[in-house]
Amino acid sequence: MSAKTETKPVKEDTGTDIKSVAINLASNLLMALPIALYMTSAKYVYEMMAGLMASFALAYVLPPMGWRRPHPYSDDPANRPVKRA
């Protein structure tokens, strides 16, 4: 009888890479902006919008550079998530 070799599936994309976290944070800030502006009676409009723009700029420049979130099935090798040991 031959021994069966079992291979465990490797889950590469957990959604916790730094780019995904930054995109999620920026998106949550975007959703919270109207509520925050209402609660502060629009006193800190420019500061809140600057913080929102900074969070999206940070999400854009984190590796991989650009607007795409790392994806394990990407055709572009530079857009695949980093494999953890």
Buried (B, 14 or more C-beta within 10 A) or exposed (E): EEEEEEEEEEEBBEEEBEBBEBBBBBEEBEEEBEEBBEEEEEEEEEEBEEBBEEBBEBBBEBEBEEEEBBBEEBEEEEBBBEEEE
